[in-house]
């Protein structure tokens, strides 16, 4: 059964440091947490069986509007270039009958089932589909509003300046409910990084929205774009309001140039997102963290025309981050988990997060001896609580 009450007492669970505690939940919040928290009369009590208590997971970067999750296998025969993948996807979505509403709902439910309670998803806005995909994801957000806190990024996947009318569509998408303005490779896709970034920041300023830019551009090209972006963050006072997703260039620059960029990224409170791909350069995780840069994780696309890989499980993404960055010690693997929990909440701007009094009651209980064990073993979710409600028991959705 699912407790539909506004109060719940979760007993006999272990924190990451091994301390056994109970958690009192009321009105969707953590009311108390500690070893001596007693259940109040009439409040349902759930025994955690001395299992590990974790905060609800955060998906920092995905594309639920374009997934083929749960559908027949898509045979991938696309060319090797970024523009090949963009064009192939646009044509497939236009001709295949792909339903962004149904597919985003299926994938979002799978995320919840695996313990994700906060999500940032990018949604394609282009001159073919216009706002159709956004409308589908807005419907999914409305359906799951009580259990999944979803940020939607209006994302010009096919480019912005090279497809006239896209700026106006992004303007409409932000007015229609998108939370964040996306952007894509201003130099290599739009062909004019100055004009492209100017248009992006002007639109963000007009709507008072943060920015999340896909920056696949390599080496010196990527560094040039990144410097232009940082100039605008500083000039417009948008510190703490910009995320650079992927940032492959930071994994391929000479150390002196790289370190100077990272210092400036830290000063301007720009966050970095990585999916930790095995085949591309990645920003240096520990160095960025040491300099004060928030680095967080996400799956990117899951089972779509870009890639057949990915599952909606943030413990697996944490494991892949650990593998990519050669994180082997338990304390290092905890960094990988931080990328899909606290750091992701901070990078995306999700408030009231974590295992603390007053935070939203988003909890995951798993049979594991430690955070590192949970990341490596990725056990079935024994219990998931979202917004104070039990939504998963023994790996199965209850709502």
ABEGO torsion letter per residue (X at the ends): XBBABABBBBBGBBBAAGBBBBBBBBGGBBABBEAABBBBBGBBBBBAGGBBBBBBBBBABBBAAABABGBBBBBBABBABAAAAAAAAAAAAAAAGBBAAAAAAAAAAAAAAAGBABBBBBBBBBAAAEAAAAAAAAAAAAAAAAABBBBBBBBBAAEAAABBGAAAAAAAAAAAGBABBBBBGAAAAAGBAAAAAAAAAAAAAAAGBBBBBBBABBEAAAAAAAAAAAAAAAAAGABGABBBBGGAAAAABBAAAAAAAAAAAAAAGBBBBBAGBAABBBBBAAAAAAAGBBBBBBAEBBGBAABABEBBBAAAAAAAAAAAAGBABAAAAAAAAAAABAAAAAAAGBBGBEBBBGBBBBBBBBBBABAAAAAAAGBBBABBBBGGBBABBGGBBAX
